[in-house]
Amino acid sequence: MTAYHEALRCRTRGNDHIVDLTEEAQAAVRSSGVIVGQAALLVHGSTAALTTLEYEPGLVNHDVAAALERLVPRDERYEHEETWHDDNGHSHVRASLIGPSLALPIVDGRIPLGTWQQIVLVDSDTRSRERTIHVSVVGRTEA
């Protein structure tokens, strides 16, 4: 059994910016040498989230942000903002609804994603950030 860890980093624009992490996650799995096992991804921070979706312009540039705005409006009152005197209460709620992590299988040395499925980070904070995504891989390295 092998265990491997790698930290991915990306710069975001905030405000529900979506970043495709698929190639970086697949590269981490390749670097691990694991052919059968599991990859766990965790974004460091409480205003960003990880999920999978079809990384295409309509979803990435409009639909996800529009849906998040309907579910968790930016201009509502949030106790978080009263407590910390900031402007990102909605960011924390949005990120918590999507979730900070993914657990993905590894089959034949790769994460078996669907044809139109990519691993993405959604940054809901109100400003740009440097994000760290931890990738931990465990599994068998030989057939």
GILINQUI-V71273 format. One record per helix or strand of 3 or more residues. SS is the DSSP state (H for helix, E for strand). FROM is the first residue (numbers start at 1). LEN is the number of residues. Records with the same first field share a line. If there is no record, write none. Layout:
BEGIN
SS->FROM-LEN ; FROM-LEN
END
This chain:
BEGIN
E->2-11 ; 17-4 ; 36-8 ; 48-6 ; 101-7 ; 118-6 ; 129-12
H->22-11 ; 57-15 ; 79-6 ; 89-10
END
